[in-house]
Amino acid sequence: METRMFGKTGLKVSRLGAGLAAIGEEETLDSITKVGKVLNAALDGGITFFDTAECYFDSEEMVGRTISHRRSEFVLATKVGHAGGGQGRDAWGKEAIAEGIERSLKRLRTDRVDLVQLHSCGADTLKKGECIEALEAAKKAGKTRLIGYSGDNEAAMWAVKSGRFDALQTSFSLADQRPRHGLLAEAKKRGMGVIAKRPIANGAWGVAQSPSKSLKFQKWYADEYFRRCQAMAKLGPLPGDPGDGVLMALGFVFAHDEVDTAIVGTRDPEHMKQNIERLTRLPADKKAVEELRRRWDKLDDGWTQQM
């Protein structure tokens, strides 16, 4: 597995990371044995970056139960704020975020994570500053090594330009290309670690129906990506298309050097192994990447980043 430095943070991460929303949303603690096979397959295959969140149902607890004994082998990231403040408190207030971090550490069975990220709060919330101060306090206290922002569009650019974050996680794929028009370059210029979320566009490239139909929750989640992929595909055969939609999607993302790691989620250990194997077939054909960029620019009529 190829690795690279995570911006100027001093951490090294695998190019392919494990996004842990899928196991939390689609599995339960009753299927913890299966989850353990997925996460250990990732580690055994060389994946060293794992990204979860307090609102991904039992995802943090699953990590704690299955791979916390291998904690020294991977970089661990989580997110706070999105789960709600509770008891009438502001979800983005200092107290709620501090409690969220403590809860996450307990679930993850660790005394420190490598990265805590704010989970998609808007620009107005960021500008108030309280949520950022809460992360900075956690960093000072040694509960996290780095702090970051996970989000998109205007809020993501504000977070980058604020100079207060070590890392950016943002939606970037062949169906979500807006970050290549400034956001990725700005983050990289500032030495931030850059994480591409939803890099395979939820598997929407090269399929006959929206992948949303197979989801237990949010059965609309991939519909917009599917619509965009269909529109791009209608412009004709793609030169250099490998005939594997996930491979093409990964190839597109990794053709952009600003991206340090791209997180892909799965709840199937065999799919995890297949994704790791796909990286041995990169880089993508340059003509395919160039054509996907051209098609996006031609069709983009306000295609904002998808959360």
C-alpha positions in Angstrom: 0.0 0.0 0.0 1.4 3.4 -1.0 1.7 5.9 1.8 2.4 9.6 1.9 2.8 12.5 4.4 -0.4 14.0 5.6 0.2 17.6 4.6 2.7 19.1 6.9 1.3 17.4 10.0 4.1 14.9 10.4 1.8 12.0 10.1 2.0 9.4 7.3 -1.2 7.8 5.9 -2.1 5.2 3.4 -3.5 6.6 0.1 -6.6 4.5 0.5 -8.3 5.0 3.8 -11.3 3.3 5.5 -14.5 5.3 5.8 -16.5 3.8 8.7 -20.0 5.3 8.1 -21.1 2.2 6.2 -20.4 -0.3 9.0 -22.2 1.9 11.5 -25.2 2.6 9.3 -25.6 -0.9 7.8 -24.4 -3.2 10.5 -25.1 -3.6 14.2 -23.2 -4.8 17.3 -24.9 -8.2 16.7 -22.7 -8.5 13.6 -19.5 -7.4 15.3 -17.7 -10.5 14.1 -18.3 -9.5 10.5 -17.2 -5.9 11.2 -14.0 -7.2 12.8 -13.2 -9.1 9.6 -13.7 -5.9 7.5 -11.5 -3.7 9.7 -8.8 -6.3 10.2 -8.8 -7.0 6.4 -8.2 -3.2 6.0 -5.2 -3.2 8.4 -3.8 -6.4 7.0 -4.0 -5.0 3.5 -2.0 -1.9 4.5 -4.7 0.7 5.2 -3.5 2.9 8.0 -6.1 5.7 8.0 -9.5 5.1 9.6 -12.2 7.7 9.7 -15.4 7.5 11.9 -17.8 9.9 13.6 -19.8 10.1 16.8 -23.1 10.1 14.7 -22.3 6.9 12.7 -24.5 4.8 15.0 -22.3 2.2 16.6 -19.2 2.8 14.4 -16.9 4.1 17.1 -17.9 1.3 19.5 -17.2 -1.2 16.7 -13.7 0.2 16.2 -13.1 0.0 19.9 -14.2 -3.6 20.2 -12.4 -5.0 17.1 -9.1 -3.2 16.4 -8.3 -1.1 19.5 -5.7 -3.7 20.4 -3.9 -2.7 17.1 -4.1 1.0 17.9 -0.4 1.6 17.2 -0.9 0.4 13.6 -3.2 3.1 12.3 -4.1 6.8 12.3 -7.5 7.3 13.9 -9.9 10.2 13.0 -13.4 11.0 14.3 -15.9 13.8 14.0 -17.9 15.7 16.6 -20.8 18.2 16.7 -23.2 16.5 14.3 -24.8 14.2 16.9 -26.5 17.1 18.7 -25.8 18.9 22.0 -28.4 17.1 24.1 -30.4 18.7 27.0 -31.2 21.7 24.9 -27.6 22.7 24.4 -26.0 23.9 21.2 -24.5 21.0 19.3 -21.6 23.2 18.3 -21.0 24.7 21.8 -17.8 24.1 23.8 -19.5 21.9 26.4 -21.3 19.6 23.9 -18.1 19.2 21.8 -16.0 18.5 24.8 -18.4 15.8 26.0 -18.6 14.4 22.5 -14.8 13.9 22.4 -14.8 12.2 25.8 -17.6 9.9 24.7 -15.8 9.1 21.5 -12.6 8.2 23.3 -14.5 5.9 25.6 -16.2 4.2 22.7 -13.0 3.9 20.7 -11.1 2.5 23.8 -8.2 4.9 23.5 -6.9 7.9 25.4 -6.2 9.9 22.3 -7.2 10.1 18.6 -5.0 11.5 15.9 -7.6 13.8 14.3 -10.9 15.3 15.6 -13.0 17.1 12.9 -16.0 19.4 13.1 -18.7 17.5 11.2 -20.2 19.7 8.5 -21.2 22.8 10.5 -22.0 25.9 8.4 -19.8 28.9 7.8 -21.8 31.0 10.2 -21.1 28.5 13.0 -17.4 28.4 12.2 -17.2 32.2 12.2 -18.6 32.3 15.8 -15.4 30.5 16.7 -16.7 28.5 19.8 -16.6 25.2 18.0 -13.0 25.7 16.9 -12.0 26.8 20.4 -13.4 23.6 21.7 -11.2 21.5 19.4 -8.2 23.7 20.1 -8.7 23.0 23.8 -8.9 19.2 23.2 -5.6 19.4 21.2 -3.9 21.4 24.0 -5.1 18.8 26.5 -3.6 16.0 24.4 -6.9 14.3 23.5 -6.2 14.7 19.8 -3.0 15.3 17.9 -4.7 17.3 15.1 -7.9 19.2 14.5 -9.8 19.4 11.2 -12.9 20.4 9.4 -15.1 18.0 7.4 -17.4 19.7 5.0 -18.0 21.3 1.7 -18.6 24.4 -0.4 -18.4 27.9 1.3 -17.8 26.5 4.8 -14.9 24.4 3.6 -13.1 27.3 2.0 -13.7 29.4 5.1 -12.2 26.7 7.3 -9.2 26.4 5.0 -8.5 30.1 4.9 -9.0 30.6 8.6 -5.6 28.9 9.2 -6.8 27.2 12.4 -7.2 23.7 11.1 -4.6 21.0 10.4 -6.7 19.0 8.0 -9.6 19.2 5.5 -12.0 16.4 4.6 -14.2 17.3 1.7 -16.3 15.6 -1.0 -14.3 15.0 -4.1 -14.9 12.6 -7.0 -15.6 12.4 -10.7 -19.1 13.4 -9.9 -18.2 16.1 -7.4 -15.3 18.0 -9.0 -15.8 21.5 -7.6 -12.8 21.3 -5.1 -10.4 21.2 -8.0 -11.3 24.8 -8.8 -9.5 26.3 -5.8 -10.3 24.4 -2.6 -7.7 21.6 -2.9 -5.0 23.9 -4.0 -5.7 26.4 -1.1 -5.6 23.6 1.4 -2.4 22.2 0.1 -0.7 25.6 -0.1 -1.4 25.9 3.6 0.1 22.6 4.4 -3.1 20.9 5.5 -3.7 17.2 5.3 -6.4 16.6 2.6 -8.9 13.7 2.8 -11.3 13.0 0.0 -14.6 11.7 1.2 -17.1 9.9 -1.1 -14.3 9.4 -3.6 -16.1 6.7 -5.6 -19.3 8.8 -5.7 -21.1 6.0 -3.8 -20.4 3.7 -6.7 -22.6 5.7 -9.1 -20.2 5.5 -12.2 -21.0 2.8 -14.8 -24.0 1.3 -13.1 -27.6 1.0 -14.3 -29.5 2.2 -11.3 -28.8 4.5 -8.3 -26.8 2.7 -5.6 -29.1 4.4 -3.1 -31.5 1.5 -3.6 -29.3 -0.9 -1.7 -29.0 1.3 1.4 -30.8 0.6 4.7 -30.9 4.4 5.5 -30.9 7.5 3.4 -32.2 5.8 0.3 -31.7 9.0 -1.7 -28.0 9.4 -0.7 -26.4 8.5 -4.1 -29.2 9.8 -6.4 -27.6 13.1 -7.3 -24.3 11.4 -8.0 -26.1 8.9 -10.2 -27.9 11.7 -12.1 -24.6 13.5 -12.8 -22.8 10.3 -13.8 -25.6 9.5 -16.2 -25.4 12.9 -17.8 -21.6 12.6 -18.2 -21.9 9.1 -19.6 -24.4 10.3 -22.3 -21.6 12.4 -23.9 -20.2 9.2 -25.3 -17.6 6.4 -24.6 -14.9 7.4 -22.2 -11.4 7.0 -23.7 -9.2 4.8 -21.4 -12.2 3.6 -19.4 -11.0 0.5 -17.5 -14.5 -1.0 -17.4 -14.6 -0.9 -13.6 -16.5 2.0 -12.2 -14.9 2.0 -8.8 -11.4 1.8 -10.4 -12.1 4.7 -12.7 -13.4 6.7 -9.7 -10.4 6.0 -7.6 -8.1 6.7 -10.5 -9.7 10.1 -11.1 -9.3 11.2 -7.4 -5.7 10.0 -7.1 -4.8 11.8 -10.3 -5.0 15.0 -8.2 -1.8 15.2 -6.1 -3.4 17.5 -3.5 -5.3 14.5 -2.1 -3.4 12.7 0.6 -5.9 9.9 1.3 -9.3 8.9 0.0 -11.7 7.1 2.3 -13.9 4.4 1.0 -16.5 2.6 3.1 -17.7 -1.0 2.9 -19.2 -3.6 5.2 -17.9 -6.5 3.1 -14.3 -7.8 3.8 -14.0 -9.1 0.2 -14.9 -5.6 -1.1 -12.3 -4.2 1.2 -9.7 -6.5 -0.3 -10.9 -5.7 -3.8 -10.5 -2.0 -3.2 -7.0 -2.5 -1.9 -6.1 -4.5 -5.0 -7.5 -1.8 -7.3 -4.7 0.5 -6.2 -2.2 -1.8 -7.9 -3.9 -0.9 -11.2 -3.4 2.8 -10.9 -2.6 5.5 -12.2 -5.7 6.0 -14.4 -5.4 6.7 -18.1 -4.6 10.5 -18.4 -7.1 10.8 -21.3 -9.9 9.4 -19.2 -9.1 11.9 -16.4 -8.9 14.8 -18.8 -12.2 13.8 -20.5 -14.0 13.5 -17.1 -12.8 17.0 -16.2 -14.0 18.3 -19.6 -17.4 16.7 -19.2 -17.9 18.1 -15.7 -17.0 21.6 -16.8 -19.3 21.4 -19.8 -22.3 20.1 -17.7 -21.8 21.9 -14.4 -24.8 24.1 -13.9 -24.3 24.7 -10.2 -23.3 21.2 -9.1 -22.4 22.1 -5.5 -20.6 19.6 -3.3 -22.8 16.9 -1.8 -22.6 16.2 2.0 
